Amino acid sequence: MDVDFIFKIAAIGIIVAVLNQLLIRTGREEQAMMTTIAGLVVVLMMLVGEISTLFDTIKELFNL
């Protein structure tokens, strides 16, 4: 895992937090919740690729 990956996750978190606060202040709580869920899904999809790489590395390490 690279440091750039962590920065990407942090940037997504900051963007989602700002959008969430902006939408809540304008009275659009439903869109704020959907924005938060969308950000969470994006980060989870990024993590799935990294976890897959981890399992492949473990398989290779133990010759499975």
Secondary structure, DSSP 8 states (H G I E B T S, - for coil): --HHHHHHHHHHHHHHHHHHHHHHHTT-HHHHHHHHHHHHHHHHHHHHHHHHHHHHHHHHHTT-
